[in-house]
Every structure is written in structure tokens, then in C-alpha cells.
Amino acid sequence: QVQLVESGGGLVQAGGSLRLSCVASGSIDSMRTQAWYRQVPGKQRELVATIATTGSTNYADSVKGRFTISRDNAKNTVYLQMNSLKPEDTAVYYCNLYLVLINVNYWGKGTLVTVSS
């Protein structure tokens, strides 16, 4: 089993920054993709950013140039640095870990980010 715990959410003014963290514990294989998703009540969960085993990253168009995903393998932690935040970034942010070899997804419980105008 894998457990994911997010932290770092909170209330910030537009233009501000936050850094989210996601610590993974349990049986974590090196072949994995980690990602951040976000969800607004009443809307579908959307992909924000991914980081692959190779370290390659991808971002939603809406956050390109503002958000950065990174990973510290020694700490089993993935980060999402969010800069120039906008009110439309307000959502619950979820950490995701996909184990490639067994084709299984794990999710954290989410952390709320609120951006005030």
C-alpha cells in the first residue's frame, strides 16, 4: 500500500505564491509518475502537472510559466511551486502517484488552495 499526504495549502492573495508538498510512504517503486490535480466543486478533476520517472515534466496550459513540479526522491516527496496565483487557481489540490509496473493509481486526500482577489 501507498499513502500520500499533501500539505502547504492555504489562503493567499492574487499574485502570491504557495508551495505544496506531497510525501509518499509505503511500497513505492522507482518506475512511477507523480502528478498534481485540482478540483473545484461541481467540476471534473483536472490535471495540473506531471513528473515522470525520467524527470520530464508536463503542465496544463493554464499554469505553464507559473507552476513548477519537482521531486526529491530521497524524501519521497513531490512539490508544486505555485507563483503568480490567480483566483481561478482556487481548488482542492490532489497528489497522485501512478505505479507503472502494476498499473495502479494512488491519491492523497487533498489540500485546499484559496486565492483571493
N, C-alpha and C positions, 0 to 999 in steps of 0.2 A: 504493500500500500504506500501511497504517496500523499503527503499532506502539504498544502500550500497556505501560507499565511501572509496576507498583504498588510501593509502599513503605510502611513505617510499622507493619507487623505486629510482633507480639512477645508476650511473656508479661506478663500484668497480673493483679493480684488483683481479685476481685469488688468492684464498686463503683468501680473505677478508670476511667481514660479512655485512649483512644488516638485518634490521627488518622491515617487512611490517605490516601495521595496516589496519584494516577494521572496520569502525564504521557503525553500523546499526541503522536506525531510522524508526519509523512508528509502525505498528501493528505487534509486534514480540511476537510470542507465545513461551512459555518455551520449548515446545516439538519441538526441531529443531536440525538439523545437519548443521554444518558450515564447509566450506572447502575452500581450495585454489587450483586453477587450473592454468595451464600455457599454453601458445600457442606461437609457432614460426610461422611466415608467411609461408603459404603453407602446414602446418601440422595441424593435428587434435589437439583440445584442450585436454590436458591430466591432470588427477587428480594428485595432488601433496601430499595433506594431508587432513585428515578429523578429526573433533572432534564432537562426538555425545553429545546428551543431558546428558548422563551419565558421560561424560568427557573422555570416551575412545577415543583413537586416532589410526589412521592408516596412513601409509606413502607409497608412491611409493618406490620401491626398489632402484631407482636411487638417492633418497635423504635420505634414512634411515641412521641415525647416524650423519647427517649433519644439517638437518632441524628439527625444533620443532614448532608444532602448539599449541597455548594456547588461553585461553579465559578469559576475565574479564566480568562477567555477569552484574556487577553493571554499567559498562561503555558501555555495548552492543558492545564490541569490541573484535575482534579475531585478533591474531597476528601470524606471521610466522617469526620465527627467523632462519635466513639462515647463516650458518657458512661454512667455507672451500669451498667457492664458486668456481665453475669451469666455463670455457667459455660455456660449454654446458648447463648451467643453464640460459643462456641468453634467455629471453622471456618476453612476456607481462603476468603478473600475475593477475588473476581474483579472486575476492572473491565471494563465493557462499553461499547462505543461503537457506536451504530446510525446509519448514514448514510441519512437519509430518502430522498434523491433517487435513490439507486441500490439501496436496499433491501439493504444489506449490514451484517452484524454483525462486529465485531472484539472479540477477547478478550485480556486480559492473561494472564500465567502464574499469577497468584495470589500472595497473601501470607497467611501463617498467623497467625491470632489465637488465642491460648490464654488463657482466663480461669480462674484457679484459685479454688477456694472457700475 
